[in-house]
Amino acid sequence: MTNETIETMLNHRSIRFFKEETLSDEQIATIVRAAQSASTSSFIQAYSIIGVKDPEKKALLSEYAGNQPYVLKNGHFMIFCADLHRHVLAAEMEDKSAEEILHSLESTEKFIVSVIDASLAAQNAAVAAESMGLGICYIGGIRNELAKVIDLLGCPSHVLPLFGLAIGIPEHTSDLKPRLPYENIYHEESYQPDDDIMKKQLAEYNQIISDYYNSRTAGKRQDRWTQQMVSMLSKRSRMTMDQIVRQQQLMKDERQ
Amino acid sequence: MTNETIETMLNHRSIRFFKEETLSDEQIATIVRAAQSASTSSFIQAYSIIGVKDPEKKALLSEYAGNQPYVLKNGHFMIFCADLHRHVLAAEMEDKSAEEILHSLESTEKFIVSVIDASLAAQNAAVAAESMGLGICYIGGIRNELAKVIDLLGCPSHVLPLFGLAIGIPEHTSDLKPRLPYENIYHEESYQPDDDIMKKQLAEYNQIISDYYNSRTAGKRQDRWTQQMVSMLSKRSRMTMDQIVRQQQLMKDERQ
């Protein structure tokens, strides 16, 4: 049971080396239109996409993202933002005072809605690009220096850049990385209540991931997935996120 | 510039009436595997999918979601959850104390990561289903009664249901709903600094949306988009979200 679209998705791997050939405006338009076709919560369309071509700006973004060269060297770079700014403009256009909507607009609920909307649009963009033979890589690294990114892109209140998407003609290919076991991700009727079953699945997955690295590095690397995760999570990174989100006037609920 | 995959995405419309024919296990597996193939932040795979077939459980979910009949009547119903629970299990497997990772795990940053991961997976599931000739509808309504949904599905700490996805054979089709103007969503080099330009785009869009309703309701409905948004945002809905997220031990940053 498969088709071209499903094959495209199953063949996804992140691409980190692109040919230096820029996307045409027509290619960009096709990708953005696919993004816009994604579902949106109550038609709110609470996201924006900022396309960056200027090499100096891309170099700065690359630096902010931890010197990832593929933020600079690609066919096009887009940044997906949670965006409730145009809804403030909508209130002005309807002659409503901002106060009437801000309590709802600046809630955790609406922030979650905007993150989901931006992500659904981005994944359509990613799949559209891949279906055209292009490669993609999501860049969460822009959140390393998010205040600087907000400043560089001139994002007003109620707009928060979430991640970048590097797109281009692949300069290489890479291996498919095995995902978590199906049963570990997909639960039936209710959340898997038995942690021991989940741990057994994770132990089997550790073996698959160790074998994956082992065979690709001639034995130099044999990390387990659980080890990678614990190593990542024992570092405290981007701990100012809550503060930056609220500086952008999002998720401002008073906590009890 | 188009292909089958892009056509599938451009033809998306939400389907709210499905034939009473359940998806085969093979169809479900194909959809879940497509979901799992989506990008994930640093390989964290911070989401789970709960598939619900039990008609009694679906009836309850339908009630919680504001009596949406298509939550009960469809080919399959899935709930996408932000999930950092298995990463706590990973720490136990690596003989680390939970304390070593919880500060990072329970941060706003990691909550955002898990919402993005769940949404990217969901959009792959949606596109995969549509590429197979099925229809879909996202169900944000489960957040109306999220505490009850968490209880019904037995979600442990660090797991938060975000939205449902109803899938099935379409019983009808509906019209494509025009999206916001391209230039309103897609900005170049930086966020559009001129609110007047954005308002002009929104005014043009209002006309398109009014015409859309007008022609489909023989003049009975002519709402503007800005009017719909302001009407929605002047109601305070799901204002306990911040509290529920923190009850699930997510996004627990101390606020300054």
HADDOCK unambig.tbl for C-alpha pairs under 7 A between the chains (distance, minus, plus):
assign (segid A and resid 5 and name CA) (segid B and resid 5 and name CA) 4.96 0.50 0.50
assign (segid A and resid 5 and name CA) (segid B and resid 128 and name CA) 6.88 0.50 0.50
assign (segid A and resid 5 and name CA) (segid B and resid 131 and name CA) 6.42 0.50 0.50
assign (segid A and resid 6 and name CA) (segid B and resid 34 and name CA) 6.52 0.50 0.50
assign (segid A and resid 6 and name CA) (segid B and resid 128 and name CA) 5.73 0.50 0.50
assign (segid A and resid 9 and name CA) (segid B and resid 34 and name CA) 5.95 0.50 0.50
assign (segid A and resid 9 and name CA) (segid B and resid 37 and name CA) 6.21 0.50 0.50
assign (segid A and resid 10 and name CA) (segid B and resid 34 and name CA) 5.85 0.50 0.50
assign (segid A and resid 10 and name CA) (segid B and resid 37 and name CA) 5.52 0.50 0.50
assign (segid A and resid 12 and name CA) (segid B and resid 37 and name CA) 6.40 0.50 0.50
assign (segid A and resid 34 and name CA) (segid B and resid 6 and name CA) 6.53 0.50 0.50
assign (segid A and resid 34 and name CA) (segid B and resid 9 and name CA) 5.94 0.50 0.50
assign (segid A and resid 34 and name CA) (segid B and resid 10 and name CA) 5.84 0.50 0.50
assign (segid A and resid 36 and name CA) (segid B and resid 179 and name CA) 6.66 0.50 0.50
assign (segid A and resid 37 and name CA) (segid B and resid 9 and name CA) 6.22 0.50 0.50
assign (segid A and resid 37 and name CA) (segid B and resid 10 and name CA) 5.53 0.50 0.50
assign (segid A and resid 37 and name CA) (segid B and resid 12 and name CA) 6.39 0.50 0.50
assign (segid A and resid 41 and name CA) (segid B and resid 140 and name CA) 6.91 0.50 0.50
assign (segid A and resid 44 and name CA) (segid B and resid 229 and name CA) 6.85 0.50 0.50
assign (segid A and resid 48 and name CA) (segid B and resid 185 and name CA) 4.75 0.50 0.50
assign (segid A and resid 48 and name CA) (segid B and resid 186 and name CA) 6.13 0.50 0.50
assign (segid A and resid 49 and name CA) (segid B and resid 185 and name CA) 5.99 0.50 0.50
assign (segid A and resid 49 and name CA) (segid B and resid 186 and name CA) 4.88 0.50 0.50
assign (segid A and resid 49 and name CA) (segid B and resid 187 and name CA) 6.16 0.50 0.50
assign (segid A and resid 50 and name CA) (segid B and resid 186 and name CA) 5.83 0.50 0.50
assign (segid A and resid 50 and name CA) (segid B and resid 187 and name CA) 4.69 0.50 0.50
assign (segid A and resid 50 and name CA) (segid B and resid 188 and name CA) 5.62 0.50 0.50
assign (segid A and resid 50 and name CA) (segid B and resid 189 and name CA) 6.46 0.50 0.50
assign (segid A and resid 50 and name CA) (segid B and resid 190 and name CA) 6.28 0.50 0.50
assign (segid A and resid 50 and name CA) (segid B and resid 191 and name CA) 6.57 0.50 0.50
assign (segid A and resid 51 and name CA) (segid B and resid 187 and name CA) 6.22 0.50 0.50
assign (segid A and resid 51 and name CA) (segid B and resid 188 and name CA) 5.00 0.50 0.50
assign (segid A and resid 51 and name CA) (segid B and resid 189 and name CA) 5.81 0.50 0.50
assign (segid A and resid 52 and name CA) (segid B and resid 188 and name CA) 6.21 0.50 0.50
assign (segid A and resid 52 and name CA) (segid B and resid 189 and name CA) 4.61 0.50 0.50
assign (segid A and resid 53 and name CA) (segid B and resid 189 and name CA) 6.69 0.50 0.50
assign (segid A and resid 54 and name CA) (segid B and resid 189 and name CA) 6.95 0.50 0.50
assign (segid A and resid 87 and name CA) (segid B and resid 229 and name CA) 6.84 0.50 0.50
assign (segid A and resid 89 and name CA) (segid B and resid 199 and name CA) 6.71 0.50 0.50
assign (segid A and resid 90 and name CA) (segid B and resid 226 and name CA) 4.79 0.50 0.50
assign (segid A and resid 90 and name CA) (segid B and resid 230 and name CA) 6.71 0.50 0.50
assign (segid A and resid 91 and name CA) (segid B and resid 230 and name CA) 5.75 0.50 0.50
assign (segid A and resid 94 and name CA) (segid B and resid 226 and name CA) 6.92 0.50 0.50
assign (segid A and resid 94 and name CA) (segid B and resid 227 and name CA) 6.46 0.50 0.50
assign (segid A and resid 100 and name CA) (segid B and resid 234 and name CA) 5.56 0.50 0.50
assign (segid A and resid 101 and name CA) (segid B and resid 230 and name CA) 6.88 0.50 0.50
assign (segid A and resid 101 and name CA) (segid B and resid 233 and name CA) 5.15 0.50 0.50
assign (segid A and resid 101 and name CA) (segid B and resid 234 and name CA) 4.69 0.50 0.50
assign (segid A and resid 104 and name CA) (segid B and resid 233 and name CA) 5.73 0.50 0.50
assign (segid A and resid 104 and name CA) (segid B and resid 234 and name CA) 6.85 0.50 0.50
assign (segid A and resid 104 and name CA) (segid B and resid 235 and name CA) 6.90 0.50 0.50
assign (segid A and resid 104 and name CA) (segid B and resid 236 and name CA) 5.25 0.50 0.50
assign (segid A and resid 105 and name CA) (segid B and resid 233 and name CA) 6.38 0.50 0.50
assign (segid A and resid 107 and name CA) (segid B and resid 239 and name CA) 6.77 0.50 0.50
assign (segid A and resid 108 and name CA) (segid B and resid 241 and name CA) 6.07 0.50 0.50
assign (segid A and resid 108 and name CA) (segid B and resid 242 and name CA) 5.55 0.50 0.50
assign (segid A and resid 109 and name CA) (segid B and resid 238 and name CA) 6.31 0.50 0.50
assign (segid A and resid 109 and name CA) (segid B and resid 239 and name CA) 6.83 0.50 0.50
assign (segid A and resid 109 and name CA) (segid B and resid 241 and name CA) 5.69 0.50 0.50
assign (segid A and resid 115 and name CA) (segid B and resid 116 and name CA) 6.79 0.50 0.50
assign (segid A and resid 116 and name CA) (segid B and resid 115 and name CA) 6.78 0.50 0.50
assign (segid A and resid 116 and name CA) (segid B and resid 116 and name CA) 6.53 0.50 0.50
assign (segid A and resid 116 and name CA) (segid B and resid 119 and name CA) 5.78 0.50 0.50
assign (segid A and resid 119 and name CA) (segid B and resid 116 and name CA) 5.77 0.50 0.50
assign (segid A and resid 119 and name CA) (segid B and resid 119 and name CA) 5.79 0.50 0.50
assign (segid A and resid 119 and name CA) (segid B and resid 120 and name CA) 5.89 0.50 0.50
assign (segid A and resid 120 and name CA) (segid B and resid 119 and name CA) 5.90 0.50 0.50
assign (segid A and resid 120 and name CA) (segid B and resid 120 and name CA) 5.97 0.50 0.50
assign (segid A and resid 120 and name CA) (segid B and resid 123 and name CA) 5.51 0.50 0.50
assign (segid A and resid 123 and name CA) (segid B and resid 120 and name CA) 5.50 0.50 0.50
assign (segid A and resid 123 and name CA) (segid B and resid 123 and name CA) 6.38 0.50 0.50
assign (segid A and resid 128 and name CA) (segid B and resid 5 and name CA) 6.87 0.50 0.50
assign (segid A and resid 128 and name CA) (segid B and resid 6 and name CA) 5.74 0.50 0.50
assign (segid A and resid 131 and name CA) (segid B and resid 5 and name CA) 6.42 0.50 0.50
assign (segid A and resid 140 and name CA) (segid B and resid 41 and name CA) 6.89 0.50 0.50
assign (segid A and resid 153 and name CA) (segid B and resid 190 and name CA) 4.38 0.50 0.50
assign (segid A and resid 153 and name CA) (segid B and resid 191 and name CA) 5.79 0.50 0.50
assign (segid A and resid 154 and name CA) (segid B and resid 190 and name CA) 5.94 0.50 0.50
assign (segid A and resid 154 and name CA) (segid B and resid 191 and name CA) 5.56 0.50 0.50
assign (segid A and resid 155 and name CA) (segid B and resid 191 and name CA) 5.63 0.50 0.50
assign (segid A and resid 179 and name CA) (segid B and resid 36 and name CA) 6.65 0.50 0.50
assign (segid A and resid 185 and name CA) (segid B and resid 48 and name CA) 4.75 0.50 0.50
assign (segid A and resid 185 and name CA) (segid B and resid 49 and name CA) 5.98 0.50 0.50
assign (segid A and resid 186 and name CA) (segid B and resid 48 and name CA) 6.13 0.50 0.50
assign (segid A and resid 186 and name CA) (segid B and resid 49 and name CA) 4.88 0.50 0.50
assign (segid A and resid 186 and name CA) (segid B and resid 50 and name CA) 5.84 0.50 0.50
assign (segid A and resid 187 and name CA) (segid B and resid 49 and name CA) 6.16 0.50 0.50
assign (segid A and resid 187 and name CA) (segid B and resid 50 and name CA) 4.70 0.50 0.50
assign (segid A and resid 187 and name CA) (segid B and resid 51 and name CA) 6.22 0.50 0.50
assign (segid A and resid 188 and name CA) (segid B and resid 50 and name CA) 5.62 0.50 0.50
assign (segid A and resid 188 and name CA) (segid B and resid 51 and name CA) 5.00 0.50 0.50
assign (segid A and resid 188 and name CA) (segid B and resid 52 and name CA) 6.21 0.50 0.50
assign (segid A and resid 189 and name CA) (segid B and resid 50 and name CA) 6.46 0.50 0.50
assign (segid A and resid 189 and name CA) (segid B and resid 51 and name CA) 5.81 0.50 0.50
assign (segid A and resid 189 and name CA) (segid B and resid 52 and name CA) 4.61 0.50 0.50
assign (segid A and resid 189 and name CA) (segid B and resid 53 and name CA) 6.69 0.50 0.50
assign (segid A and resid 189 and name CA) (segid B and resid 54 and name CA) 6.95 0.50 0.50
assign (segid A and resid 190 and name CA) (segid B and resid 50 and name CA) 6.28 0.50 0.50
assign (segid A and resid 190 and name CA) (segid B and resid 153 and name CA) 4.39 0.50 0.50
assign (segid A and resid 190 and name CA) (segid B and resid 154 and name CA) 5.95 0.50 0.50
assign (segid A and resid 191 and name CA) (segid B and resid 50 and name CA) 6.57 0.50 0.50
assign (segid A and resid 191 and name CA) (segid B and resid 153 and name CA) 5.81 0.50 0.50
assign (segid A and resid 191 and name CA) (segid B and resid 154 and name CA) 5.57 0.50 0.50
assign (segid A and resid 191 and name CA) (segid B and resid 155 and name CA) 5.64 0.50 0.50
assign (segid A and resid 199 and name CA) (segid B and resid 89 and name CA) 6.71 0.50 0.50
assign (segid A and resid 226 and name CA) (segid B and resid 90 and name CA) 4.80 0.50 0.50
assign (segid A and resid 226 and name CA) (segid B and resid 94 and name CA) 6.92 0.50 0.50
assign (segid A and resid 227 and name CA) (segid B and resid 94 and name CA) 6.46 0.50 0.50
assign (segid A and resid 229 and name CA) (segid B and resid 44 and name CA) 6.86 0.50 0.50
assign (segid A and resid 229 and name CA) (segid B and resid 87 and name CA) 6.84 0.50 0.50
assign (segid A and resid 230 and name CA) (segid B and resid 90 and name CA) 6.72 0.50 0.50
assign (segid A and resid 230 and name CA) (segid B and resid 91 and name CA) 5.75 0.50 0.50
assign (segid A and resid 230 and name CA) (segid B and resid 101 and name CA) 6.89 0.50 0.50
assign (segid A and resid 233 and name CA) (segid B and resid 101 and name CA) 5.15 0.50 0.50
assign (segid A and resid 233 and name CA) (segid B and resid 104 and name CA) 5.73 0.50 0.50
assign (segid A and resid 233 and name CA) (segid B and resid 105 and name CA) 6.39 0.50 0.50
assign (segid A and resid 234 and name CA) (segid B and resid 100 and name CA) 5.56 0.50 0.50
assign (segid A and resid 234 and name CA) (segid B and resid 101 and name CA) 4.70 0.50 0.50
assign (segid A and resid 234 and name CA) (segid B and resid 104 and name CA) 6.85 0.50 0.50
assign (segid A and resid 235 and name CA) (segid B and resid 104 and name CA) 6.90 0.50 0.50
assign (segid A and resid 236 and name CA) (segid B and resid 104 and name CA) 5.24 0.50 0.50
assign (segid A and resid 238 and name CA) (segid B and resid 109 and name CA) 6.33 0.50 0.50
assign (segid A and resid 239 and name CA) (segid B and resid 107 and name CA) 6.76 0.50 0.50
assign (segid A and resid 239 and name CA) (segid B and resid 109 and name CA) 6.84 0.50 0.50
assign (segid A and resid 241 and name CA) (segid B and resid 108 and name CA) 6.06 0.50 0.50
assign (segid A and resid 241 and name CA) (segid B and resid 109 and name CA) 5.71 0.50 0.50
assign (segid A and resid 242 and name CA) (segid B and resid 108 and name CA) 5.56 0.50 0.50
